[in-house]
């Protein structure tokens, strides 16, 4: 006689895990700004036809090498310099000292860029009193932590776990396991928010936690995330 009188219990989250790059920190805009600075500071207009050619060439090599790094096939120090070495070699320049100077400058200035994805601060402000907020990011400590400080969003987060800290890269289950364990979070009370379908969303799903897929550009896919949004502001109707 009691059938239908009680609704299914709503899941109660306590911990929200964010990706950083392209989810909160506007990676694409900030990287373009940093590469433009490098291009003009090092007079690379004498090597490349224009700044966009430089940026596109670097991006191609950087994406390829980052994937190898994520898979454990490349060391951090090699990645940092190799991407610029290959970029310059494509246009006939083979100068190791120049590569080192450019790489060091790029690493120095990139975390100083402060463009955030629209509604980042508003959403973090909304969530901070209701949940424990954390970050899981596949990035270097020396770059990721300064980003948060310079953008004035570091104080929103209880824990920031980089792949360099944990020793694991998303989507490895160990990356999520390490992060949850570090804040004593249970799977059923945790949710992951990220922009990368395979790394953030499928990875979290396979680990056993709910997900919010930030599909900013409405990219077609066949995955079935727990939730999907196009704008961060939509998080307010979910959480």
C-alpha positions as CSV (number, residue, x, y, z in Angstrom):
1,X,0.0,0.0,0.0
2,X,3.0,2.3,0.3
3,X,4.2,1.9,-3.3
4,X,4.8,5.3,-4.9
5,X,4.5,7.2,-1.6
6,X,8.3,7.6,-1.3
7,X,10.6,9.1,-3.9
8,X,14.0,7.7,-4.7
9,X,16.6,9.1,-2.4
10,X,18.6,12.0,-4.0
11,X,22.3,11.5,-4.0
12,X,24.0,13.9,-1.6
13,X,27.5,15.1,-2.7
14,X,30.1,16.3,-0.2
15,X,33.2,16.6,-2.5
16,X,33.5,18.2,-5.9
17,X,36.6,17.5,-7.9
18,X,37.4,20.0,-10.7
19,X,39.8,19.7,-13.6
20,X,41.8,22.9,-14.0
21,X,42.9,23.6,-17.6
22,X,40.0,24.4,-20.0
23,X,37.5,23.8,-17.2
24,X,38.3,26.8,-14.9
25,X,41.6,28.2,-16.2
26,X,41.1,29.3,-19.8
27,X,44.0,27.3,-21.2
28,X,43.4,28.1,-24.9
29,X,43.4,31.9,-24.3
30,X,46.2,31.9,-21.8
31,X,48.5,29.7,-23.9
32,X,47.9,31.9,-27.0
33,X,48.8,35.0,-24.9
34,X,52.0,33.4,-23.5
35,X,53.1,32.2,-27.0
36,X,52.5,35.6,-28.4
37,X,54.7,37.1,-25.8
38,X,57.5,34.5,-26.5
39,X,57.1,35.1,-30.3
40,X,57.7,38.8,-30.0
41,X,60.2,38.8,-27.1
42,X,62.5,36.5,-29.0
43,X,61.9,38.1,-32.4
44,X,60.7,34.8,-33.9
45,X,59.1,36.8,-36.8
46,X,62.5,36.3,-38.4
47,X,61.9,32.5,-38.3
48,X,58.2,32.0,-38.8
49,X,55.9,33.6,-41.4
50,X,53.6,34.9,-38.7
51,X,52.7,34.4,-35.0
52,X,49.8,32.1,-35.8
53,X,52.1,29.7,-37.7
54,X,54.3,29.6,-34.7
55,X,51.4,28.9,-32.3
56,X,49.9,26.3,-34.6
57,X,53.2,24.5,-35.0
58,X,53.9,24.5,-31.3
59,X,50.4,23.3,-30.5
60,X,50.8,20.3,-32.8
61,X,54.0,19.2,-31.2
62,X,52.9,20.0,-27.7
63,X,49.7,18.0,-27.9
64,X,51.6,15.0,-29.3
65,X,54.3,15.1,-26.6
66,X,51.8,15.7,-23.8
67,X,50.1,12.5,-24.8
68,X,53.4,10.6,-24.6
69,X,54.1,12.2,-21.2
70,X,50.6,11.2,-19.9
71,X,51.3,7.6,-21.1
72,X,54.6,7.6,-19.2
73,X,56.7,7.5,-22.4
74,X,58.3,10.9,-21.9
75,X,59.9,12.6,-19.0
76,X,58.8,16.1,-17.8
77,X,62.1,17.8,-18.5
78,X,62.2,16.3,-22.0
79,X,58.7,17.5,-22.7
80,X,59.4,21.1,-21.6
81,X,62.2,21.6,-24.2
82,X,61.4,19.1,-26.9
83,X,58.2,20.9,-27.9
84,X,60.1,24.1,-28.7
85,X,63.0,22.2,-30.2
86,X,60.7,20.5,-32.7
87,X,58.8,23.7,-33.4
88,X,62.0,25.6,-34.3
89,X,63.4,22.7,-36.3
90,X,60.4,22.7,-38.5
91,X,61.5,26.1,-39.7
92,X,65.2,25.3,-40.0
93,X,66.5,26.5,-36.5
94,X,68.6,24.1,-34.4
95,X,69.9,26.2,-31.5
96,X,69.7,24.3,-28.1
97,X,70.6,27.4,-26.1
98,X,67.8,29.4,-27.8
99,X,65.4,26.5,-27.2
100,X,66.3,26.5,-23.5
101,X,65.8,30.2,-23.1
102,X,62.4,30.2,-24.9
103,X,61.2,27.2,-22.9
104,X,62.3,28.7,-19.5
105,X,60.5,31.9,-20.4
106,X,57.4,30.1,-21.5
107,X,57.2,28.2,-18.2
108,X,57.8,31.4,-16.3
109,X,55.1,33.5,-17.9
110,X,52.3,31.0,-18.6
111,X,51.1,30.7,-15.0
112,X,51.0,34.5,-14.8
113,X,48.1,34.6,-17.4
114,X,44.8,35.0,-15.7
115,X,41.9,34.4,-18.1
116,X,39.3,32.2,-16.6
117,X,36.5,30.3,-18.3
118,X,33.3,32.4,-18.1
119,X,31.4,32.1,-14.8
120,X,34.3,30.4,-13.0
121,X,34.3,32.7,-10.0
122,X,30.6,32.9,-9.7
123,X,30.2,29.1,-9.7
124,X,33.0,28.6,-7.2
125,X,31.5,31.2,-4.9
126,X,28.1,29.5,-5.1
127,X,29.6,26.0,-4.3
128,X,32.1,26.9,-1.6
129,X,29.7,27.0,1.3
130,X,27.9,23.8,0.3
131,X,30.8,21.4,-0.6
132,X,34.4,20.7,-0.2
133,X,36.1,21.7,-3.5
134,X,39.2,20.1,-4.9
135,X,41.3,19.9,-8.1
136,X,42.7,16.9,-10.0
137,X,45.0,18.0,-12.8
138,X,47.5,16.4,-15.1
139,X,50.0,19.2,-14.8
140,X,53.3,20.3,-13.2
141,X,53.3,21.7,-9.7
142,X,55.4,24.7,-10.6
143,X,52.8,25.7,-13.2
144,X,49.5,24.7,-11.8
145,X,49.8,26.1,-8.3
146,X,50.8,29.6,-9.5
147,X,47.9,29.7,-11.9
148,X,45.4,29.3,-9.0
149,X,47.2,32.0,-7.0
150,X,47.5,34.6,-9.8
151,X,43.8,34.1,-10.8
152,X,42.8,34.5,-7.1
153,X,40.9,31.2,-6.9
154,X,43.3,29.2,-4.8
155,X,41.4,29.8,-1.6
156,X,38.3,28.1,-3.0
157,X,40.0,24.7,-2.9
158,X,40.7,22.4,0.0
159,X,43.0,20.1,-2.0
160,X,44.9,20.4,-5.3
161,X,46.3,17.1,-6.6
162,X,48.6,17.3,-9.7
163,X,49.8,14.2,-11.6
164,X,53.3,15.1,-10.5
165,X,52.2,14.9,-6.8
166,X,50.2,11.7,-7.1
167,X,52.4,10.0,-9.6
168,X,49.4,9.1,-11.8
169,X,47.7,10.8,-14.8
170,X,44.0,10.9,-15.4
171,X,42.2,8.8,-16.6
172,X,44.1,6.2,-14.6
173,X,41.9,5.0,-11.7
174,X,44.8,5.5,-9.4
175,X,44.7,9.3,-10.1
176,X,41.2,9.5,-8.8
177,X,41.8,7.0,-6.0
178,X,44.8,9.0,-4.7
179,X,42.7,12.2,-4.9
180,X,39.7,10.9,-3.0
181,X,41.9,9.2,-0.4
182,X,43.8,12.4,0.2
183,X,40.6,14.1,1.4
184,X,38.9,11.0,2.9
185,X,36.1,11.2,0.3
186,X,33.8,8.3,-0.6
187,X,32.9,7.5,-4.2
188,X,29.2,7.9,-3.6
189,X,29.6,11.4,-2.2
190,X,32.0,12.7,-4.9
191,X,31.5,14.1,-8.4
192,X,34.1,15.1,-11.1
193,X,33.7,18.1,-13.3
194,X,35.9,18.4,-16.4
195,X,36.1,19.3,-20.1
196,X,38.0,16.3,-21.4
197,X,35.6,13.4,-22.2
198,X,38.1,10.6,-22.1
199,X,40.4,11.9,-19.4
200,X,38.0,13.5,-16.9
201,X,34.6,12.0,-17.6
202,X,35.2,8.4,-18.8
203,X,38.1,8.1,-16.4
204,X,35.9,9.2,-13.5
205,X,33.0,6.9,-14.6
206,X,35.2,3.9,-14.8
207,X,36.6,4.7,-11.3
208,X,33.0,4.8,-10.1
209,X,32.2,8.4,-9.4
210,X,29.6,10.7,-11.0
211,X,30.6,13.2,-13.5
212,X,29.6,16.6,-15.0
213,X,30.9,16.9,-18.6
214,X,31.7,20.5,-19.5
215,X,31.1,20.2,-23.2
216,X,31.8,23.9,-23.9
217,X,31.7,23.6,-27.7
218,X,28.9,21.0,-27.9
219,X,31.2,18.3,-29.3
220,X,29.3,15.2,-30.5
221,X,29.9,12.1,-28.5
222,X,28.4,8.7,-27.6
223,X,29.3,8.7,-23.9
224,X,26.7,8.9,-21.2
225,X,28.0,11.2,-18.4
226,X,25.9,11.7,-15.3
227,X,25.3,15.3,-16.3
228,X,26.4,17.4,-19.3
229,X,26.6,21.2,-19.5
230,X,27.7,23.8,-22.0
231,X,28.3,26.7,-19.6
232,X,29.7,26.5,-16.1
233,X,26.7,28.4,-14.8
234,X,24.6,25.4,-15.4
235,X,26.3,23.7,-12.5
236,X,24.0,25.7,-10.2
237,X,21.0,23.8,-11.4
238,X,22.7,20.5,-10.8
239,X,24.4,21.0,-7.4
